[in-house]
Amino acid sequence: MQSANKTSLPGLKEKRYQQKKSIIGDLYKKGKLSKPEICRLTNMTTPTISRIIDELIEEGWVVDQGQGPSVGGKRPHIFSLNPDAAYIMGIDFGREFLKIAIFNLHKNPIGEIQVFPSILESQNNQHILQYLKEKINQTLEILQTDRHKIRGAGLSLPGLIDSDGNSFTYLNFENTNIRLMLEDMLGIPVFIDNDSTIMTLAEHTFGAAQDVSEALCININECIGLGMILNSRPYTGYKGMAGELGHIRIPGSENLCYCGKAGCLETIASGRAIVKAAQKAIEQGKATAIPSRTKGTLHLTDIIQAALQDDIFAIELLQKAGEKIGEALASLIHLFNPQRIVIGGEITEARELILSSIRQAIDKYTIARLKNQCEIQISTLTDQSCILGTLCLVMEHLYYDSEENFSLY
């Protein structure tokens, strides 16, 4: 059954449609449920649930998983979604790579996640959209996926993005909403958000922040971003653009930022800033192992690898960045009193080299009582956090869309 406009259905059919949609949503979220559990979640009667489950099995949406464990009486039958009844597309369009995945209804990727070079910073907007369309089609061919089964897509994009789907950094067409353009291009609902917010959704669902209600997730790659979980829900601010940690001012720095301001955290502690400092020192004859580890353009990973091989200059670069990041995080701890801070992004390859300097700065600048209540952890999802987070983004709209515009069913 294709997603329907509920206002176009007559009374009883509309009610049944909403009931089925509710059950499918609960099964998607919980994984496996018995009829009594579905009754409790939906407030429907057992006879109603039995009829709807039978219909969903006949339609191919639900499968009977057999009997589950006893909870004091007769062993109940357990039901789950048919994983291949519908799919969700995830797109992580970063500055270096474009990743595309197709997820089934058990939240598992179908085949391998496809990785392509990114042209986000090297081409005009129209060319970027055409490239994205080509790579989506290529992915569907490689994975042999029926595009008609794809019910929605989540897109992770760096830079400023508001809650309406307007992008102000990349794919910023004048007076054009990029989310609506993508929906028109793909023919399915599309949900878009900043990469740091999406990384945070993944950490809260699958990773290092999944068991806490108050968490901050710091995304450190070429730039620096922040995602927030407050009271177990993502917080994105008035128009969805909260979390621009990279553009808070750090005392003592007057470096000009690409945003037009001076002294931003990104100018001294981001991946770009670390690489820029390394390149400048190398040009001035600094003794370091970094040049021998690179072929062509210098990357943050080259510096991290040199540091892991005990190169003193590379270690100093990472430690200085960590100190400034820790200084900024001290302010966030005072503001939000988080239970956990998760450090993610490319910088995490440095592990304790970066984490120790971040912790030292937090120790230096944070009130002890607040500091002692906050854990600092490295992301457990590594470079898959954003592509997994695109799935979480779609799930968020599945459960919290007040307009009920999106449904798997």
C-alpha positions as CSV (number, residue, x, y, z in Angstrom):
1,M,0.0,0.0,0.0
2,Q,1.4,3.4,-1.0
3,S,1.4,6.2,1.5
4,A,-1.9,8.0,1.4
5,N,-3.3,11.4,2.1
6,K,-5.4,10.7,5.2
7,T,-7.9,13.4,4.3
8,S,-8.7,11.6,1.0
9,L,-9.8,8.4,2.8
10,P,-13.4,7.8,3.9
11,G,-14.0,7.5,7.7
12,L,-13.5,3.8,8.4
13,K,-10.7,3.4,5.9
14,E,-8.9,6.4,7.2
15,K,-9.1,5.0,10.8
16,R,-7.8,1.6,9.7
17,Y,-5.0,3.3,7.7
18,Q,-3.9,5.3,10.8
19,Q,-4.1,2.2,13.0
20,K,-1.9,0.3,10.6
21,K,0.5,3.2,10.3
22,S,0.8,3.3,14.1
23,I,1.5,-0.4,14.4
24,I,4.2,-0.3,11.7
25,G,5.8,2.7,13.4
26,D,6.0,0.9,16.7
27,L,7.4,-2.3,15.1
28,Y,10.0,-0.2,13.3
29,K,11.0,1.5,16.5
30,K,10.9,-1.5,18.8
31,G,12.0,-4.3,16.4
32,K,9.8,-7.2,17.8
33,L,6.5,-7.0,19.7
34,S,3.8,-9.3,20.9
35,K,0.1,-8.5,20.5
36,P,-0.3,-7.6,24.2
37,E,2.7,-5.2,23.8
38,I,1.2,-3.7,20.7
39,C,-2.1,-3.2,22.6
40,R,-0.4,-1.3,25.3
41,L,1.5,0.9,22.9
42,T,-1.5,1.7,20.7
43,N,-4.4,1.6,23.2
44,M,-6.2,-0.7,20.7
45,T,-8.2,-3.8,21.8
46,T,-6.9,-7.3,21.3
47,P,-9.5,-8.2,18.6
48,T,-8.6,-5.1,16.6
49,I,-4.9,-5.7,16.9
50,S,-5.4,-9.4,15.7
51,R,-7.4,-8.3,12.7
52,I,-4.9,-5.6,11.7
53,I,-1.9,-7.9,12.2
54,D,-3.5,-10.5,10.0
55,E,-4.1,-7.9,7.3
56,L,-0.5,-6.6,7.5
57,I,0.9,-10.1,7.2
58,E,-1.3,-10.7,4.1
59,E,-0.1,-7.4,2.7
60,G,3.6,-8.4,3.3
61,W,4.4,-5.8,5.9
62,V,4.6,-8.0,9.0
63,V,6.0,-11.4,9.7
64,D,5.2,-13.9,12.5
65,Q,8.4,-14.6,14.3
66,G,6.9,-17.5,16.3
67,Q,6.5,-17.8,20.0
68,G,8.5,-15.6,22.4
69,P,9.4,-16.2,26.0
70,S,6.7,-16.7,28.6
71,V,5.9,-13.9,30.9
72,G,3.8,-16.0,33.3
73,G,1.3,-17.6,31.0
74,K,1.0,-18.9,27.5
75,R,4.0,-18.0,25.3
76,P,3.0,-15.1,23.1
77,H,3.6,-14.9,19.4
78,I,6.2,-12.2,18.4
79,F,5.8,-10.1,15.3
80,S,8.3,-7.9,13.4
81,L,8.3,-6.0,10.1
82,N,9.2,-7.7,6.9
83,P,12.7,-6.1,6.4
84,D,12.3,-5.8,2.7
85,A,8.7,-4.4,2.6
86,A,10.2,-0.9,2.3
87,Y,13.5,0.9,2.4
88,I,15.0,4.2,3.6
89,M,17.9,5.9,1.8
90,G,20.7,7.6,3.7
91,I,23.0,10.2,2.1
92,D,26.1,11.6,3.8
93,F,27.4,14.4,1.6
94,G,30.6,15.5,3.2
95,R,33.5,17.7,2.1
96,E,35.7,14.7,1.2
97,F,33.3,11.8,0.5
98,L,29.7,11.2,-0.6
99,K,28.3,8.1,1.1
100,I,25.0,6.5,0.1
101,A,23.3,3.6,1.8
102,I,19.9,1.8,1.5
103,F,18.5,0.6,4.9
104,N,15.8,-2.0,5.3
105,L,13.1,-2.0,8.0
106,H,15.4,-3.8,10.4
107,K,17.7,-0.7,10.2
108,N,20.4,-2.7,8.5
109,P,22.2,-1.5,5.3
110,I,21.5,-3.5,2.2
111,G,24.8,-4.6,0.9
112,E,27.8,-2.3,1.3
113,I,27.6,1.5,2.0
114,Q,28.7,3.1,-1.3
115,V,31.5,5.7,-1.0
116,F,32.3,8.2,-3.8
117,P,34.5,11.3,-4.0
118,S,32.8,14.5,-3.0
119,I,32.6,17.5,-5.3
120,L,30.8,19.7,-2.7
121,E,33.5,22.3,-2.7
122,S,34.7,22.1,-6.3
123,Q,31.7,22.5,-8.5
124,N,28.6,24.7,-9.0
125,N,25.3,23.8,-7.4
126,Q,23.6,22.5,-10.4
127,H,26.6,20.2,-11.2
128,I,26.6,19.0,-7.6
129,L,22.9,18.0,-7.8
130,Q,23.4,16.2,-11.1
131,Y,26.4,14.3,-9.6
132,L,24.3,13.3,-6.6
133,K,21.5,12.0,-8.8
134,E,24.0,10.0,-10.9
135,K,25.6,8.4,-7.8
136,I,22.2,7.6,-6.3
137,N,21.2,5.8,-9.5
138,Q,24.6,4.1,-9.6
139,T,24.0,2.9,-6.0
140,L,20.6,1.5,-6.7
141,E,22.1,-0.4,-9.7
142,I,25.0,-1.8,-7.6
143,L,22.7,-2.9,-4.8
144,Q,19.9,-4.0,-7.2
145,T,17.4,-2.1,-5.2
146,D,13.8,-1.4,-6.3
147,R,13.5,2.4,-6.1
148,H,9.7,2.1,-5.6
149,K,10.3,0.5,-2.2
150,I,12.2,3.6,-0.9
151,R,9.8,5.6,1.2
152,G,12.1,8.4,2.4
153,A,15.6,9.7,2.5
154,G,17.8,11.4,5.1
155,L,20.6,13.8,4.0
156,S,23.6,14.9,6.1
157,L,25.2,18.1,4.8
158,P,27.9,20.4,6.4
159,G,27.3,24.1,7.1
160,L,24.3,26.2,8.1
161,I,21.0,24.5,7.4
162,D,17.7,25.7,8.9
163,S,14.7,23.7,10.0
164,D,12.8,24.4,6.7
165,G,15.5,22.8,4.6
166,N,17.3,25.9,3.4
167,S,21.1,25.5,3.1
168,F,23.2,28.6,3.5
169,T,26.7,27.1,3.0
170,Y,26.5,24.4,0.3
171,L,23.8,23.9,-2.3
172,N,22.5,27.3,-1.4
173,F,20.3,28.1,-4.4
174,E,18.9,31.6,-4.3
175,N,15.3,31.7,-3.0
176,T,15.1,27.9,-3.4
177,N,14.6,25.3,-0.7
178,I,17.1,22.5,-1.3
179,R,14.9,19.9,0.6
180,L,12.1,20.6,-1.8
181,M,14.4,20.4,-4.8
182,L,15.7,17.0,-3.6
183,E,12.1,15.7,-3.0
184,D,11.2,16.7,-6.6
185,M,14.4,15.0,-7.9
186,L,13.9,11.8,-5.9
187,G,10.1,11.6,-5.7
188,I,10.1,10.8,-2.0
189,P,10.1,12.7,1.3
190,V,13.6,14.1,2.1
191,F,14.8,15.2,5.5
192,I,18.0,17.3,5.7
193,D,20.1,18.5,8.6
194,N,23.6,19.6,9.6
195,D,26.2,16.8,9.8
196,S,26.9,17.5,13.5
197,T,23.3,17.3,14.5
198,I,22.9,14.0,12.5
199,M,26.1,12.6,14.1
200,T,24.5,13.3,17.4
201,L,21.3,11.5,16.5
202,A,23.4,8.5,15.6
203,E,25.4,8.6,18.9
204,H,22.2,8.9,20.9
205,T,20.6,6.0,19.0
206,F,23.5,3.6,18.3
207,G,26.6,5.0,19.9
208,A,28.3,6.5,23.0
209,A,25.4,8.7,24.0
210,Q,22.6,6.2,23.8
211,D,22.0,5.7,27.5
212,V,22.0,9.4,28.6
213,S,19.4,12.2,28.5
214,E,21.8,15.1,28.5
215,A,24.7,14.8,26.0
216,L,26.8,17.1,23.8
217,C,28.5,15.6,20.7
218,I,31.4,17.5,19.2
219,N,32.2,16.9,15.5
220,I,35.8,17.8,14.7
221,N,36.8,17.4,11.0
222,E,37.9,20.1,8.7
223,C,35.5,22.3,10.7
224,I,34.0,22.1,14.2
225,G,30.3,21.4,15.0
226,L,28.1,20.6,17.9
227,G,25.0,18.5,18.4
228,M,22.9,18.6,21.6
229,I,20.6,16.1,23.3
230,L,18.7,17.8,26.0
231,N,16.0,15.9,28.0
232,S,16.5,12.9,25.6
233,R,15.5,15.0,22.6
234,P,17.7,16.7,20.0
235,Y,17.9,20.4,20.5
236,T,18.5,22.5,17.4
237,G,17.4,26.0,18.4
238,Y,14.7,28.4,17.1
239,K,15.3,27.7,13.3
240,G,17.4,24.6,13.5
241,M,20.8,26.3,13.4
242,A,22.0,25.9,17.0
243,G,25.4,24.3,17.6
244,E,27.9,26.5,15.7
245,L,30.6,25.8,18.3
246,G,33.3,26.4,15.7
247,H,32.3,30.1,15.5
248,I,32.5,31.0,19.2
249,R,35.3,33.5,20.0
250,I,38.4,32.2,21.7
251,P,40.3,34.9,23.6
252,G,43.8,35.6,22.3
253,S,43.1,34.8,18.7
254,E,42.6,37.3,15.9
255,N,42.8,34.9,13.0
256,L,40.3,35.7,10.3
257,C,37.6,33.0,9.8
258,Y,35.9,32.2,6.5
259,C,32.6,33.3,8.2
260,G,33.9,36.8,8.1
261,K,34.6,37.1,11.9
262,A,37.9,37.0,13.7
263,G,39.1,34.7,16.5
264,C,36.7,31.8,15.9
265,L,37.5,28.4,17.5
266,E,37.8,26.9,14.0
267,T,40.7,29.2,13.1
268,I,42.9,27.6,15.7
269,A,41.5,24.1,16.5
270,S,39.8,22.7,13.4
271,G,41.3,20.2,11.0
272,R,41.8,23.0,8.5
273,A,43.6,25.1,11.1
274,I,45.9,22.3,12.2
275,V,46.8,21.6,8.5
276,K,47.4,25.3,7.8
277,A,49.7,25.6,10.8
278,A,51.6,22.5,9.7
279,Q,52.0,23.7,6.2
280,K,53.3,27.1,7.3
281,A,55.8,25.6,9.7
282,I,57.0,23.1,7.1
283,E,57.5,25.9,4.5
284,Q,59.6,27.7,7.1
285,G,61.9,24.6,7.5
286,K,60.4,23.0,10.6
287,A,61.9,19.6,11.3
288,T,59.1,17.1,11.2
289,A,58.2,13.7,9.8
290,I,55.0,15.0,8.3
291,P,56.2,15.8,4.8
292,S,57.6,12.3,4.3
293,R,54.2,10.9,5.1
294,T,52.3,12.9,2.5
295,K,51.9,12.7,-1.3
296,G,50.4,15.9,-2.6
297,T,47.9,17.8,-0.5
298,L,48.4,17.6,3.3
299,H,45.5,16.2,5.3
300,L,44.7,16.0,9.0
301,T,45.1,12.2,8.9
302,D,48.7,12.7,7.8
303,I,49.4,14.8,10.8
304,I,47.6,12.4,13.1
305,Q,49.6,9.5,11.7
306,A,52.9,11.4,12.2
307,A,51.9,12.1,15.8
308,L,51.1,8.4,16.4
309,Q,54.6,7.7,15.2
310,D,56.0,10.0,17.9
311,D,56.6,13.1,15.8
312,I,57.0,15.9,18.3
313,F,55.8,18.7,16.1
314,A,52.7,16.8,15.1
315,I,51.9,15.9,18.7
316,E,52.3,19.6,19.7
317,L,49.9,20.7,16.9
318,L,47.2,18.3,18.2
319,Q,47.7,19.2,21.8
320,K,47.4,22.9,21.1
321,A,44.1,22.2,19.3
322,G,42.9,20.0,22.1
323,E,43.6,22.7,24.7
324,K,41.4,25.2,22.8
325,I,38.7,22.7,22.2
326,G,38.7,21.9,25.9
327,E,38.6,25.6,26.8
328,A,35.4,25.9,24.6
329,L,33.9,22.7,26.1
330,A,34.4,24.1,29.6
331,S,32.0,26.9,28.8
332,L,29.5,24.4,27.5
333,I,29.7,22.3,30.7
334,H,28.9,25.4,32.7
335,L,26.0,26.2,30.5
336,F,24.4,22.8,30.0
337,N,25.7,20.5,32.8
338,P,25.8,17.5,30.4
339,Q,26.1,14.0,31.6
340,R,28.4,13.1,28.7
341,I,30.4,14.7,26.0
342,V,31.2,12.6,22.9
343,I,34.1,13.6,20.7
344,G,33.6,12.5,17.1
345,G,34.9,13.2,13.7
346,E,38.3,12.6,12.0
347,I,40.2,14.0,15.0
348,T,39.3,10.8,17.0
349,E,42.0,8.9,15.1
350,A,44.4,10.7,17.5
351,R,42.7,9.0,20.5
352,E,44.5,9.9,23.7
353,L,46.8,12.5,22.0
354,I,43.8,14.7,21.6
355,L,41.6,13.5,24.4
356,S,44.2,14.1,27.2
357,S,44.8,17.7,26.2
358,I,41.0,18.3,26.0
359,R,40.6,16.8,29.5
360,Q,43.4,18.9,30.9
361,A,41.8,22.1,29.6
362,I,38.5,21.1,31.0
363,D,40.1,20.4,34.4
364,K,41.7,23.9,34.3
365,Y,38.7,25.9,33.3
366,T,35.7,24.0,34.8
367,I,34.1,24.1,38.2
368,A,35.0,20.8,39.8
369,R,31.5,19.8,40.8
370,L,30.2,20.2,37.2
371,K,33.3,18.7,35.7
372,N,33.0,15.6,37.9
373,Q,29.5,15.0,36.7
374,C,30.5,14.9,33.0
375,E,32.1,12.0,31.2
376,I,34.3,12.7,28.1
377,Q,34.2,9.8,25.6
378,I,35.4,9.1,22.1
379,S,32.7,8.2,19.5
380,T,32.2,4.5,19.0
381,L,30.8,4.9,15.5
382,T,34.0,6.3,13.8
383,D,33.4,7.4,10.2
384,Q,30.0,5.8,9.9
385,S,28.2,8.1,12.4
386,C,26.7,10.5,9.8
387,I,25.4,7.8,7.4
388,L,23.8,6.0,10.4
389,G,22.5,9.3,11.6
390,T,20.6,9.9,8.3
391,L,18.5,6.9,9.2
392,C,17.9,8.3,12.7
393,L,16.9,11.6,11.1
394,V,14.1,9.9,9.1
395,M,13.1,8.0,12.3
396,E,12.8,11.3,14.1
397,H,10.3,12.6,11.6
398,L,8.4,9.2,11.6
399,Y,7.7,9.6,15.3
400,Y,7.5,13.3,15.9
401,D,5.9,14.7,12.7
402,S,3.0,16.6,14.2
403,E,1.5,17.0,10.7
404,E,1.7,13.3,10.1
405,N,3.0,13.9,6.6
406,F,5.5,11.1,6.6
407,S,4.8,7.4,7.0
408,L,6.5,4.2,6.0
409,Y,3.0,2.7,5.2
